[in-house]
Amino acid sequence: MEEILISSNSHEESDNVFSQISLRPFDLSDVDDFMEAAAKYIAEVAIPHPWLRAICIGNRAVGAISVAPGTGGDRCRGELGYVLASEYWGKGIVTRAVRMVASSIFLEWPHMERLEALVDVNNKGSQRVLEKVGFVREGVLRKYFFQKGKARDMVMFSLLSTDPLVN
């Protein structure tokens, strides 16, 4: 694949960074550019986040899990989110990570009484993860979240500080 150069005819645009955009195949030297962006994300977003952790296997990050705290009147709840590299799906790793979070977050944040998670209605694997840990399926929120160009139905799950964890 050859490089494609897109030039702007506008004098105003020719002075900015977008005046020459090129498209080319990736090569290994591009890793450095992505690493700069990743380092910036870790420094500016991940580290200051109130509760964002890497999911690790042998100290190698393979995913992430977070709890976003509510504020104001929503202070009693937090929203759980997680992501895992696809080659690790189906191995119980996220189930274990969610269980670890659920067993500690209410102690770390004693003001929190509810941990909730929203899952795409078609993501049966993620729904099963939450059920295995003891989250309760509360219902479907229709056309709740805009993703991949369309409004999606989401399933709301919750775990209360008084709920038992499933082992």
Buried (B, 14 or more C-beta within 10 A) or exposed (E): EEEEEEEBEEEEEEEEEEBEEEEEEEEEEEEEEEEEEEEEEEEEEBEEBEBBBBBEEEEEEBBBBBBBBBEEEEEEBBBBEBEBEEEBEEEEBBBBBBBBBBEEBBEEBEEBBBBBBBBBBEEEEBBEBBBBBBBEEEEEBEEBEEEEEEEBEBBBBBBBBEBEEEE
